[in-house]
Amino acid sequence: MLGVFVGSAALIIILSVFNGFETIVLSMYNTFSPELRIEATKGKTFDSSEARFLILKNDNRVENYTEVLQEKALVRYGKSQSIALVKGVGEGYMEGRANLDSAMSSGSFTLGNGDEDMAVIGSAIQNYLSVNLNDEFRSLDIYSPRKGAAGSMNPADEFNVMSIHPSGVFSVQQEFDNMIVVPLRFARTLLGEDKRVSQIEINTKAGVSINSFQNEVSKTLGKDFVVKNRSQQNQLLYKILNSEKWAIFLILTFVLIIAIFNIIGSLTMLVIDKKKDIAILSGLGADNFLIRGIFFIEGMMISMIGCVLGMVAGLIFCVLQQQLGFIKMAGANLLIDSYPVGLKASDFILVFGTVLLVSLIASFISSRLSVKNMRSLRDDL
């Protein structure tokens, strides 16, 4: 029972900690990942002025509708230079994105000051270029290839060059920290694109079913466009998180199986100790089914009591960790100082179902041993 207790508690605790880490990682990615993203099936850009997009923009279920034009460009700051993804966003980008402020490591998420366009840069760009936000005399110089200017005698004529002052630095993940967010009008001038956009980002209002809305938008836009939710936008991330969690679950389940199958040894010793009692019950008229049932029920009781107590202990531990955070993370961490915990009912059902299945098998095997050589037992008695 103690072995099942420890195994069940360990499974609940480990799975809950993985849930906590998963929530934190996804929240960081979700800072810049919209609930839905619309992209063209073919090509990099598409025309967003069509009637179907205007209808979608005015849908009362949409909280934030943002047109995005992005492309890689060369960025220079003083004598340093680096390649960065320039992301131009339309007006209203900040609406419904309160979590953007939590991602700022310095400065503020400001894309304009009156008529002056401003940029928000990732921490990787700041490190590469040694950007100083307080230096008002130096700006970011962004170079983008000019359309139709290939083969010019003067290489400088082949690039659009624009300057913009950084207003803030954000730090999320390496995938996003190599990005520069600028106003859409700035990106259009830099990239020489007057109407078309790279993608459309949509965040819905509270209570709207993302899956239902995604299917509806996909049908409306047709095969020329693909509508991705957050898991589809970050497929690799979600696969890694799920595979790590299942790997840990399987490893701990093997440990739990070993503990549960110890029941076979325990009940076997009990059968040997109770030989005379089994023979007496048989002589009084108990059939094999009744005797097997006695040992089967005993095996199930040992497993289930250990499982339930283990899950309760795991639940208490997780709740205390959530409230008190008494187990700290090693080293300095900007986001959290103690191990995160996330409780899910599905984890409890999964652990209980696993223990139940293995216990049924172990108890069945043990109960079969109780009626073995029954006739010789009665004869010896």
Protein Blocks (a to p, Z undefined) as FASTA:
>chain_A
ZZmmmmmmmmmmmmmmmmmmmmmmmmmmmmmmcfbdcddfedjbdcfkbfklmmmmmpck
bmbdcddddddddddehjbccddddddddehklgoplmlmmmpmghjddfbehjaccddd
dfklmmmnopafklmkbccddddddehighiablklmpccdddddfbdcdfbfklmmccc
ddfklmmmmnopakbcfbdcddddehiafklmmmmmmmmnommbccddfklmmmmlmmmm
mmmmmmmmmmmmmmmmmmmmmmmmmmmmmmmmmmmmmmmmmmnopafklmmmmmmmmmmm
mmmmmmmmmmmmmmmmmmmmmmnopaccedjdfkbmcdcddddfklmmmmmmmmmmmmmm
mmmmmmmmmmgoklmmmmmZZ
